[in-house]
Amino acid sequence: MARTIAEIQQEILNEKEKYTELSELTSTSKSAIWRLWIYIVSTAIWMHEKIVERNALLSRPHTLLWYREQALNFLIGEDLIWKDGYFQYPELSPEKVKEKKIITHCAISERLFEEINDDSDTKQLSEIISDYYYNQVGILTLKVAKEVNGRKEKLELYEKRAFRAYMNQIKDAGTQIRVLSNKGNEIEIELEVYVNPLTFYTGDENEIDRLNAGKLLSNLSIEPVRDAIKEYITTLEFNGAFVPTYLIDKIQQIPGVHLPILQKITVDGSDKPVYDQLDSEKDLPFFVPRSGYFNIDDDNFKIVYKPYNLQTDPNFNI
């Protein structure tokens, strides 16, 4: 931040005291010639620093992180003003800013041309242009979501339109921006878990109370495996990768769980699972939700609990 005129004057006065040949300049009058010269020089330096500060602000490169910061600073219902060479919000109280901020999650990506074009030397100009348009090369994609009662949710249509208008106004000229704010992707997980029958209720298909399967015998209100799955999904970084191996590692750490077997993971009800124990060649080591986050629904977790008695189970002795 540029120094004030008074600060610059004081620094000049402090420097003056170091020179004995200037010791006779002792007048305290503001109209003294030497003090007037200090004021003039101080004003010129102040003006120079203000110009440099403004130019630095306006010419700094706008990175992906800068765009993310601006997205998170979006205020619903507030118009932008042109001030000091760029669009900004008028001064508002901290309470007002907190009330109007709606975007709590934002991820930005940019697809580069070389990622899709390996033979540009042999392509016609029309083909290259087509690659740009249809593969969204050079376009900034912003995935955004808000939070309602602790759950991630998509923006309403009017909120999305206002946010898009805001980003189009503050962006650099020529930058193309695509805004995505969709409902969380549905994820279905099928598991087979071998647990310690001394601590876990394993249930039976014919029992009326089979809904207690997987719960602790000491407290039937707790189902650790299901809770671990929920925690893993909810603590994923926004637009972060879901790693099946990490989920298994987390479940494996639960006391009393001996052998978790992940059987299938399906996203958005697709016929093609992203993970399938019976077809491991097509398994994805990780995958990212298109919306940036997953919806959590207990009905989508199909967990079968079995007692861990491998030494006496004939199915596991060959």
N, C-alpha and C positions, 0 to 999 in steps of 0.2 A: 504494500500500500504506500502511495506517495506520502512524503512527509508534509507537515503543515508549514506555512511560512514562518510561524513563530519557532518551530523546531529548527528550521534551517538557520534562522537568525541567531538562535542561541548557540548553535554549533560554530558559527562564524565568530561570535563573541568569545567563546571558549578558546578558539584557535588564536585569536588576537592576544589573549593574555600570555601566550607562550613567547611573544616577541617583545623584548625590552624597548626597542625603538618605537613601539606603538604605545608605550606606557603613558605618554602625555595626552592621549585621547581619552579624557575622563568625563566629558560632558554627559549628563543624563538627559539632556533635552532631545526630544524626538526630532526636532528640526535641525540638529547639528549635522553639518555636511557629511561627516564620516558615517553617522547613523543612517542618514538618508541613502547613502551609497550601499550600506549593508542591506537596507530594506529592498532597494531596487534589484540587487544581485539575488537576494533570497526569493523575491517574486519570480524572477526569470528562471531560477533553478526549479522552483515549485511548478511553474507552468510546463517546463521541459519534462519533469517527472510524471506529471499528469498525462501528457501526450504519450509518453513511452508506456505508461501503465495501460492506457486505453487501447493503444495499438497491440500490445501484447495480449490483452484480453480478446480482442476481435480476431487476431490472426492465429491464435493457438489452434493446432490441429484437433478436430473433433473425432475422437476415437469411439470405438464401440462402448467403452465404459462411460464416456461422456453422454452418449445417447441413452444408456440405461439410467444414468443419474437423472437426466431430464424427465424420463418416463416416470420414475418414482416420485418426482416432484410435481407431477400433474395435479392441478386443483380443479375439481368439477365445479362448473358454474362461474368461474372467474375468467375475465377477459385479460388479454395481454396488452401491455403498453410498450411503446418504443421509447427507450430511455438509455442514454449513454452508448448509443450505437448498436443496441440489440434488443430483441423482444424479451420482456420479463414481466413478472407479476407485480402489481403495486404492493406496497408495504402492508402486511397484514399481521395481526397479533398471532402469537404461537398457538393460541386456542383455535383461532379461525383456520389456520393452516392445517392443524391436526384434524379438524372437522371435515375439511374439503378434500383431503388426500384420500384417494380410494384405491390406488394401485399399490399392492404390497409385494407383488412378485413380478419380476421381469427378466427375461432371457433374450439376448440378441445374437443373431448369427448372420453371417454374410457368405454367400457362395461365390467362390472365385472362379474365373473362367477356365483356368488350367485344370480345375478339378473334373471338368467334363470334356475338355477338348485336348486330345493327344495327337491329332493329325491335322492341325490347322493349315499346314502348308499345302495339303491336298484338297482342302475344302474351298468351295466357291463362297464369295462374300455373302450371298443370300443365305447359305447354310450356316455361316458363322453368326449372322444376325438372328437367325431362327433359334440357334442354341442359346443366345442371350435371353430372348423373350420366353421361350418355353421352359427353360431351366432356371429362370429367375436369377441369372448371373448379375452381380453388382447390386442386388436388391438387399436392403437390410430387413430382416424378418424379426419382428418384435412379438414374442409370446408374452402375454400379460394376464394377470388374474388378480382378483381382489379377495378379501377374506371376510366371511360373514359367520359370526358365532364360532370362530375357530376353524372354519372349513374354507378351503379354496373354492372359489366360484368364478364363472366367466362374467365379463362385463355385460351389463344390459345394452341393448342396441343404441340407446341415446348416449350412454356413457362411452361406448366404443366410437361412435361418430364424433363426439366432442374430443376424445383423446386423439383420434386421427387428425382432426383439424388442428389441434395444438401442436402435434409433432410436425405437421406440414408447414406450420408457421415458423417454427424455431430451427428447422433442419437447414443444412447447407444447400445452396442452390444446386440442382442436378442430382441430388441424392434421392433414390427411390425407396420408399418405406412401405412395408407390408405389415399390417397389424393382425395378429391372431389372438382371439380370446374365446376359447371354446369350452364346452362342458368337459370335465375330467374324463379321461379314458377309463372304461370299465375293464377290470382285470379279474380273471378267474384263475384260482390256484387249486390244484388237486395234490394232496399229500397223503402219504402213508407213514405213520409214525409209531415206532416201537418204543414203549415206555415201561418204566418200572411199575409193576402192578401193586407194589406196596405203597406207592405214593399217588399214582394216577388211577382214576376211574376209567376203565377201558370199555365198559358197557357191553352190550350184545345186541345184534340186529333184531332179536325177538323181544327184547325188553321194552316195556312201555317207557321207562325212564332212560332210554338210550341217549337222550339229549344231554345227559350228564357226562357222556364220554369225553375224555380229555381234560376233565376238571380235577382239581386236587381233592383227594379224599379228606384232607384236613379242612378244606374250604371249597364247597361246591359252587361258589360264586366266581371262582378264578379258573380260567382256562389259559394256561401260560403260552401254549403254542399259538393259539389264535391271537392273543395279545401281542406276541412277538412279531407276527406277520403285520398286524396293524401298525405297530411302532416302526417297523422297517419302512413301510410305505409312507407313513406320515412324516417321517424324518428325512426322506429323500430330498436332496436339494432340488429346487424348482428347475425343471428341465434336465434333471440329473438322470443318470443311467440306472436302470434296474438290473442288478447283477444276481442271477439265480444262485450262484455259488455263495455270495455274501448272505443271502437269506438262509440257506442251509446252515452256514456257519453260525448265524445268530440263534437258530433253533437248537443247534447242537449244544450250545452253551447252557441251555435250561437244565437245572438239576432234575434227574429222573428221566430225561430223554436220552435214549441210547442210540437210536438209529432212525433219523428222518430221511425219507425217500421222496424226493420231489418227482411227481409223475407227469404233470402237465401244467403249462401256463398258457392261457389264451387271453388275447386283448380284444375288446369290443366284439366278443362273440364270433370272431372269425373262425372259419372252418380249418384254417391252417394255424396250429399252435406255434407260439414263438419258442416253446420248449416242450419236448416230448420225449419221455424216457424210452419209449419204444422205437423212436426214430431219431437217435442222437445225432446223426449226420446233419440234420437240418436245424439243430438247436442253435440259438443265438447266444453268444457269451454275455451279451448285454443288449438292452434296447431302451429307447427313449420315448416317452409318451408324446404323441403329436401335440396334445394340448399343453404339455409341460408338467402335468400331474395326473394322478390316478384317483378315481372315486373308490371309496371303501364301502363295501356292502358285505355283511356277514354271510348272506346267502351265496356269495360268490366264492367262499372258501369251503371246499369239500375236503374234510380231513377224516381219515379213518385211523382209529387208534387200536393198536394191538399190544398185548403183553409181551415183554421181552424175555422169552424163554427159549433162546435159540439152541441151547445144549440138548433140550428134551423135545424140541419140535421136530417131528419127522420130515417136515418139508425142507429143513435146512441141514439135514445130515445125509451125506451121500457116501 
